[in-house]
Amino acid sequence: MAVKALLFDFDGTLLNTNELIIQTFMHVLNERFPGQFSPKDCLKFIGPSLKQTFNDIAPGEEEALIAKYRAWNIEHHDELVSQYPDVVSTLEQLKAQGILLAIVSTKRNDTIDRGLSILGTAHLFDVRIGTDDVKNVKPDPEPVLLALERLGIDKDDAIMIGDNSHDIEAGHRAGVRAAGVAWAIKGEAYLQQYQPEYILHHMTDLLDIVKEG
């Protein structure tokens, strides 16, 4: 099997947004449920959609809590995100080799765009799939399948890459290989439970994977 396309999750995979996400959840939850949640509790909220998370926490209050989350998140976005080593240079090398690149995220498109702007990599991606594009988010295969359709790539020629179980499960349900990133905040051992075909210990590992097919 060749590798013609790489599909990337965004948060925690290409851009380190972990501190931003945790602080945003703590801001919202401390206001609504004072003293009931810790930063460690928020780790399980990284990956699922905001709607799913807030529906589990406070059914019927999802829209109000999402609005508060997004307002604080946008206000503090740029100061709390950071870059992972060699992400940008590796993406540039992959693009130069003719590999198609896509974002497959559970974020809204405008927030993905903001992160891509910080990385300076918007021009490298052929397709961007966010929550505005689908009815069902990861781990449903719909976003991955839509990315493949828009890229014009067969499932055997793509790899889904992410820092969470949702990324691996969505990839497998769509029939594509999956890679977990060892820099995931939940750790490599957590991702191994979902049996990804690859674990990336460094972004540059993708260069070898693509070469080997």
Secondary structure, DSSP 4 states (H G I P E B T S, - for coil): ----EEEE--BTTTEE-HHHHHHHHHHHHHHHSTTS--TGGGGGGSSS-HHHHHHHHSTT-HHHHHHHHHHHHHHHHHHH-EEPTTHHHHHHHHHHTT-EEEEE-SS-HHHHHHHHHHHT-GGG-SEEE-GGG-SS-TTSSHHHHHHHHHHT--GGGEEEEESSHHHHHHHHHTT-EEEEETT-TT-HHHHHTT--SEEESSTTHHHHHHHH-
